[in-house]
Amino acid sequence: MFDKMKQLMDMQRKMQEVKRELENTNFEVLSSDGLFKVTMNGAQSIKSVSIQVDLQATNKDALEKAALDAYNRAIKRSHDLAAEKMKGVTGGLNIPGLT
């Protein structure tokens, strides 16, 4: 029983380490059309957004679609990054809510 508790405590410690790593891992994602860039960390906090074109040359609808596309791509990338890092903690097990 103590072995199981120790394993759980070790896993919890490793998960906290992964959380800190994710918070300190920044990445940039461009929209598919290249109009909009989102910088996000692995904990899904947006660090910055930037418009990659002259606003006068772009219509509002295109810019809104580009922003949404870049944001969704960034969320997907953060999920993939978290799942990859959690594999090391869980040993590849699919634990709901963690991966």
C-alpha positions in Angstrom: 0.0 0.0 0.0 2.8 2.4 0.8 4.4 1.6 -2.6 1.2 2.7 -4.3 1.0 5.9 -2.3 4.7 6.7 -3.1 4.0 6.1 -6.8 1.0 8.4 -6.7 3.0 11.1 -4.9 5.8 10.7 -7.5 3.3 11.0 -10.3 1.8 14.1 -8.7 5.3 15.7 -8.3 6.1 14.9 -12.0 2.7 16.4 -13.1 3.5 19.6 -11.3 6.9 19.7 -13.1 5.2 19.2 -16.4 2.7 22.0 -15.6 5.6 24.4 -14.9 7.3 23.3 -18.1 4.2 23.9 -20.1 3.8 27.4 -18.5 7.3 28.2 -19.6 7.0 26.8 -23.1 6.0 29.5 -25.6 5.2 28.9 -29.3 4.0 30.9 -32.2 1.2 29.9 -34.6 0.2 31.6 -37.9 -3.2 31.4 -39.4 -3.3 29.3 -42.5 -3.4 32.5 -44.7 -0.6 34.1 -42.7 -2.6 37.2 -41.7 -2.6 36.6 -38.0 0.0 35.3 -35.4 -0.7 34.0 -31.9 2.0 33.4 -29.3 0.8 31.1 -26.6 2.3 29.0 -23.9 1.7 25.3 -23.2 -0.8 26.3 -20.4 -2.9 28.0 -23.1 -2.3 31.6 -22.0 -2.0 33.9 -24.9 1.2 35.9 -24.7 0.7 38.1 -27.7 -1.2 38.5 -31.0 -0.1 40.3 -34.1 -1.5 41.2 -37.4 0.9 40.3 -40.2 -0.5 42.6 -42.9 -1.5 46.2 -43.4 -5.0 46.7 -42.0 -6.0 48.8 -44.9 -5.2 46.0 -47.3 -7.3 43.4 -45.4 -11.1 43.3 -44.9 -12.6 42.8 -41.5 -14.1 39.3 -42.3 -10.7 38.0 -43.5 -9.0 39.3 -40.4 -11.6 37.8 -38.1 -11.3 34.4 -39.8 -7.5 34.5 -39.6 -7.6 35.3 -35.9 -10.0 32.5 -35.2 -7.9 30.1 -37.3 -4.7 31.1 -35.5 -6.3 30.8 -32.1 -7.7 27.3 -32.9 -4.4 26.1 -34.2 -2.6 27.4 -31.1 -5.1 25.5 -28.8 -4.6 22.3 -30.8 -0.8 22.7 -30.6 -1.0 23.3 -26.8 -3.1 20.1 -26.4 -0.6 18.1 -28.4 2.3 19.5 -26.4 0.6 18.7 -23.1 -0.3 15.2 -24.2 3.3 14.5 -25.4 4.7 15.7 -22.1 2.1 13.8 -20.0 3.1 10.5 -21.7 6.3 10.6 -19.8 4.5 11.0 -16.5 1.7 8.4 -17.1 3.8 5.9 -19.0 1.6 6.2 -22.1 -1.6 5.4 -20.2 -4.6 7.3 -21.3 -5.9 8.8 -18.1 -9.0 10.9 -18.7 -8.5 14.6 -18.0 -4.8 14.3 -18.1 -4.0 13.5 -21.7 
